Amino acid sequence: MRRLRILCLHGYHGHAKMLQSQMAPLTKGLELFAEFVCVDAPSLSTGGFGWWHAVSTEDRNRKHVGVAGSARQYEGWTKTKDWMISLFEQSAPFDGVFGFSQGATLTSLLVGLRNHRSESRISFDFAIMVGGFASNDGSHADLYQRKSQYDLPSVHIIGKSDLIVPSNRSEHLAGFFKAPLMLRHSGGHVIPSDPIVRNGVTTFLQERARDFGLAH
């Protein structure tokens, strides 16, 4: 019987192998019914650091402001979006998407793009976001207004001590989803191994497997 297939997206300054290692404490044992497919951002092959660079439109020097600064333009977004469309076209199906940090923000944008017009090849049925935040690129505002797109099962893992993406930013992102499951842990900007979070994710994925007729 086939397993759930989950696309996994790393954070800024991360890569696929790093994410696989970061996820290991959370996903250990889940491989029985879920396959986690970690991929590198396309920019890594040309010396980049993530899915996009957040650039302040008010800074004439176009200074990179990092993961969750006050940027209003994401350089590299179009390249990433086109790459994602190709990935879904060539490597689908994916039942869900998992994202950490910047990868969680990308996950939230893919939710808005799925099954929509030219991006219709992007298709999945659930999302898991760890340390995520809503895009602060103004051009993405319309994606978050596609309310029907955000009516899907979602998990939002939030660190109470996260100093990189404060918990209120992750809560704000969760607010775009119709019925978000928020799992909190006492740690910072990490993928936690907290038993409560792990049990919550395990139960969530078991429910998705049953939904798709994949229960073991």
C-alpha positions as CSV (number, residue, x, y, z in Angstrom):
1,M,0.0,0.0,0.0
2,R,1.4,3.4,-0.9
3,R,2.4,5.9,1.8
4,L,1.5,9.5,2.2
5,R,3.9,11.6,0.1
6,I,4.9,14.9,1.7
7,L,7.0,17.6,0.0
8,C,9.4,19.2,2.6
9,L,10.8,22.7,2.3
10,H,13.8,24.0,4.2
11,G,14.4,27.4,5.8
12,Y,16.6,30.3,4.8
13,H,20.3,29.3,4.8
14,G,19.1,25.7,4.9
15,H,19.1,22.8,2.4
16,A,17.4,19.4,1.9
17,K,19.9,17.3,3.9
18,M,19.9,19.8,6.8
19,L,16.1,19.7,6.9
20,Q,16.1,15.9,6.8
21,S,18.3,16.0,9.9
22,Q,16.2,18.7,11.6
23,M,13.0,16.7,11.0
24,A,14.4,13.3,12.2
25,P,13.3,13.6,15.9
26,L,9.8,14.6,14.8
27,T,9.3,12.1,12.0
28,K,11.1,9.0,13.4
29,G,8.7,6.1,13.0
30,L,6.3,8.0,10.8
31,E,8.1,6.5,7.7
32,L,5.8,3.5,8.1
33,F,3.0,5.5,6.5
34,A,4.6,8.7,5.2
35,E,7.4,9.5,2.8
36,F,9.1,12.8,3.4
37,V,10.6,14.3,0.2
38,C,13.1,17.1,1.0
39,V,14.2,19.3,-1.9
40,D,16.8,22.1,-2.3
41,A,15.7,25.7,-3.3
42,P,16.6,26.4,-6.9
43,S,18.8,29.3,-5.8
44,L,21.3,27.0,-4.0
45,S,22.8,25.8,-7.2
46,T,23.9,29.4,-8.0
47,G,25.1,30.4,-4.6
48,G,21.8,31.6,-3.1
49,F,20.6,31.0,0.4
50,G,16.8,30.3,0.3
51,W,13.6,30.4,-1.6
52,W,13.9,34.1,-2.1
53,H,15.7,37.1,-0.6
54,A,13.6,39.6,1.4
55,V,14.5,43.1,0.3
56,S,13.3,46.3,1.8
57,T,11.8,48.5,-0.9
58,E,12.7,51.5,1.2
59,D,16.4,50.7,1.3
60,R,18.2,52.2,-1.7
61,N,21.1,49.8,-1.1
62,R,18.6,46.9,-1.4
63,K,19.8,45.3,1.8
64,H,18.7,41.8,2.5
65,V,16.7,41.8,5.7
66,G,16.6,38.1,6.3
67,V,13.9,35.7,7.3
68,A,11.2,37.8,8.9
69,G,12.1,41.4,8.6
70,S,10.1,44.3,7.2
71,A,10.7,43.6,3.5
72,R,8.1,44.3,0.9
73,Q,9.7,42.5,-2.0
74,Y,10.8,38.9,-2.4
75,E,13.6,38.7,-5.0
76,G,13.6,35.2,-6.5
77,W,9.9,34.5,-5.8
78,T,9.0,34.2,-9.5
79,K,11.9,31.8,-10.1
80,T,10.8,29.7,-7.1
81,K,7.2,29.7,-8.2
82,D,8.0,28.5,-11.7
83,W,10.3,25.9,-10.3
84,M,7.6,24.6,-8.0
85,I,5.1,24.4,-10.8
86,S,7.7,22.3,-12.7
87,L,8.3,20.1,-9.6
88,F,4.7,19.3,-9.2
89,E,4.4,18.6,-12.9
90,Q,7.3,16.2,-12.9
91,S,7.3,14.7,-9.4
92,A,3.7,14.6,-8.3
93,P,1.6,13.4,-6.6
94,F,2.3,15.1,-3.2
95,D,-0.4,14.6,-0.6
96,G,0.8,17.4,1.6
97,V,3.6,20.0,2.1
98,F,5.8,20.5,5.2
99,G,7.7,23.7,5.6
100,F,10.1,25.1,8.2
101,S,10.6,28.9,8.7
102,Q,10.9,30.5,5.2
103,G,9.8,27.1,3.9
104,A,6.7,27.4,6.0
105,T,5.9,30.7,4.4
106,L,6.4,29.2,1.0
107,T,4.1,26.4,2.0
108,S,1.4,29.0,2.8
109,L,1.8,30.6,-0.6
110,L,1.6,27.2,-2.3
111,V,-1.7,26.7,-0.5
112,G,-3.0,29.8,-2.2
113,L,-1.7,28.7,-5.6
114,R,-2.9,25.2,-5.6
115,N,-5.5,24.2,-8.3
116,H,-5.7,27.8,-9.4
117,R,-5.6,28.8,-13.1
118,S,-2.0,28.5,-14.6
119,E,-0.7,27.1,-11.3
120,S,-3.2,24.3,-11.4
121,R,-0.4,21.7,-11.4
122,I,0.3,22.6,-7.8
123,S,-2.0,20.2,-6.0
124,F,-2.0,18.8,-2.4
125,D,-4.5,18.4,0.4
126,F,-2.8,19.3,3.7
127,A,-0.1,21.5,5.1
128,I,2.3,21.5,8.1
129,M,4.1,24.7,9.0
130,V,6.8,25.1,11.6
131,G,8.0,28.5,12.7
132,G,6.1,30.1,9.8
133,F,5.0,33.6,9.1
134,A,2.8,35.2,6.5
135,S,4.6,36.7,3.5
136,N,5.2,40.4,3.9
137,D,5.6,41.0,0.1
138,G,2.6,43.1,-0.8
139,S,2.2,41.2,-4.1
140,H,1.1,38.1,-2.2
141,A,-1.8,39.7,-0.4
142,D,-4.3,38.5,-2.9
143,L,-3.2,34.9,-2.4
144,Y,-4.2,35.0,1.3
145,Q,-7.6,36.4,0.3
146,R,-8.5,33.2,-1.6
147,K,-10.3,31.9,1.4
148,S,-11.6,28.7,-0.2
149,Q,-7.9,27.7,-0.9
150,Y,-7.1,27.8,2.8
151,D,-10.0,25.5,3.7
152,L,-7.7,22.4,4.1
153,P,-6.3,20.5,7.1
154,S,-3.3,22.4,8.5
155,V,-0.9,22.2,11.4
156,H,1.0,25.2,12.8
157,I,3.9,24.4,15.1
158,I,4.8,27.4,17.2
159,G,7.7,27.9,19.6
160,K,6.9,30.0,22.6
161,S,10.6,31.1,22.9
162,D,11.1,31.7,19.2
163,L,13.1,35.0,18.8
164,I,13.4,34.7,15.0
165,V,9.8,34.3,14.2
166,P,7.8,35.4,17.3
167,S,4.8,33.3,18.1
168,N,2.3,36.1,17.2
169,R,3.5,36.0,13.6
170,S,2.9,32.3,13.4
171,E,-0.5,32.8,14.9
172,H,-1.2,35.5,12.3
173,L,-0.4,33.0,9.5
174,A,-2.6,30.3,11.1
175,G,-5.5,32.8,11.0
176,F,-5.7,32.6,7.3
177,F,-6.6,28.9,7.5
178,K,-10.2,27.8,8.2
179,A,-9.5,25.3,10.9
180,P,-5.8,25.5,11.9
181,L,-4.4,23.0,14.4
182,M,-1.9,25.0,16.5
183,L,0.7,22.9,18.4
184,R,2.9,24.8,20.8
185,H,6.2,24.0,22.4
186,S,8.5,25.7,24.9
187,G,11.5,26.0,22.5
188,G,12.7,28.5,20.0
189,H,13.1,28.5,16.2
190,V,13.4,24.7,15.8
191,I,11.6,21.7,14.6
192,P,10.8,20.2,18.0
193,S,10.8,16.7,19.4
194,D,8.3,17.7,22.1
195,P,6.1,14.7,22.8
196,I,2.9,16.7,22.6
197,V,3.9,18.1,19.2
198,R,5.1,14.7,18.0
199,N,1.8,13.0,19.1
200,G,-0.2,15.8,17.5
201,V,1.6,15.4,14.1
202,T,1.4,11.6,14.3
203,T,-2.4,11.7,14.9
204,F,-2.8,14.4,12.1
205,L,-1.0,12.3,9.6
206,Q,-2.8,9.1,10.6
207,E,-6.1,10.9,10.0
208,R,-4.9,12.1,6.6
209,A,-3.9,8.5,5.7
210,R,-7.3,7.3,6.6
211,D,-8.9,10.1,4.6
212,F,-7.0,8.9,1.5
213,G,-7.6,5.3,2.2
214,L,-4.0,4.6,3.0
215,A,-4.4,3.5,6.6
216,H,-2.2,0.6,7.6
